[in-house]
Amino acid sequence: MKKVLFLVATIATLGFTSCNHAQQNAEKSAQDSIAAAARLDSIAKVKADSIQAAIKAAEEAATDTLKQVVEEVPAVN
């Protein structure tokens, strides 16, 4: 009888240990998923910022080009 109780206690201990390990793995997986999403959000933000900077630079270059053309055209009297 003692052996049966010892066997049941051992199996229960192993079961609890494996469940705790699975829970820790699930938590780590969730944290990794959150970190990956944050990294992708950061990359998307940098891309959007660089696109906005490129658009602004193109607009400024176009404005500068128009100013040069206006300055080079002689006034007609």
C-alpha positions as CSV (number, residue, x, y, z in Angstrom):
1,M,0.0,0.0,0.0
2,K,2.9,2.3,0.8
3,K,4.4,1.7,-2.6
4,V,1.1,2.6,-4.3
5,L,0.8,5.8,-2.4
6,F,4.4,6.6,-3.1
7,L,3.9,5.9,-6.8
8,V,0.7,8.1,-6.9
9,A,2.6,10.9,-5.1
10,T,5.5,10.7,-7.5
11,I,3.2,10.8,-10.6
12,A,1.3,13.7,-9.1
13,T,4.6,15.6,-8.5
14,L,5.8,14.9,-12.0
15,G,2.5,16.0,-13.4
16,F,2.5,19.3,-11.5
17,T,6.1,19.9,-12.6
18,S,5.3,19.4,-16.3
19,C,2.2,21.6,-16.1
20,N,4.2,24.4,-14.5
21,H,6.9,24.1,-17.2
22,A,4.3,24.2,-19.9
23,Q,2.8,27.4,-18.3
24,Q,6.2,29.0,-18.2
25,N,6.7,28.2,-21.9
26,A,3.3,29.7,-22.7
27,E,4.2,32.9,-20.8
28,K,7.6,33.1,-22.5
29,S,5.9,32.6,-25.9
30,A,3.4,35.3,-25.2
31,Q,6.2,37.7,-24.2
32,D,8.2,36.8,-27.3
33,S,5.1,37.5,-29.4
34,I,4.6,40.9,-27.8
35,A,8.3,41.8,-28.4
36,A,8.0,40.7,-32.0
37,A,4.9,42.8,-32.5
38,A,6.6,45.8,-30.9
39,R,9.7,45.4,-33.2
40,L,7.5,45.2,-36.3
41,D,5.6,48.4,-35.1
42,S,8.9,50.1,-34.6
43,I,10.1,49.2,-38.1
44,A,6.8,50.4,-39.6
45,K,7.1,53.7,-37.8
46,V,10.6,54.2,-39.1
47,K,9.5,53.4,-42.6
48,A,6.6,55.8,-42.4
49,D,8.8,58.5,-41.0
50,S,11.3,58.1,-43.8
51,I,8.6,58.2,-46.4
52,Q,7.3,61.4,-44.9
53,A,10.8,62.9,-44.9
54,A,11.3,61.9,-48.5
55,I,8.0,63.5,-49.5
56,K,8.9,66.7,-47.6
57,A,12.3,66.8,-49.3
58,A,10.8,66.3,-52.7
59,E,8.3,69.2,-52.1
60,E,11.1,71.5,-50.9
61,A,13.2,70.6,-54.0
62,A,10.3,71.3,-56.3
63,T,9.7,74.7,-54.6
64,D,13.4,75.6,-54.9
65,T,13.3,74.7,-58.6
66,L,10.3,76.9,-59.2
67,K,12.0,79.8,-57.4
68,Q,15.0,79.4,-59.6
69,V,12.9,79.5,-62.8
70,V,11.1,82.6,-61.7
71,E,14.4,84.3,-60.8
72,E,15.9,83.5,-64.2
73,V,13.0,84.7,-66.4
74,P,13.7,88.4,-67.3
75,A,10.9,90.9,-66.7
76,V,9.1,91.9,-69.9
77,N,8.5,95.7,-70.2
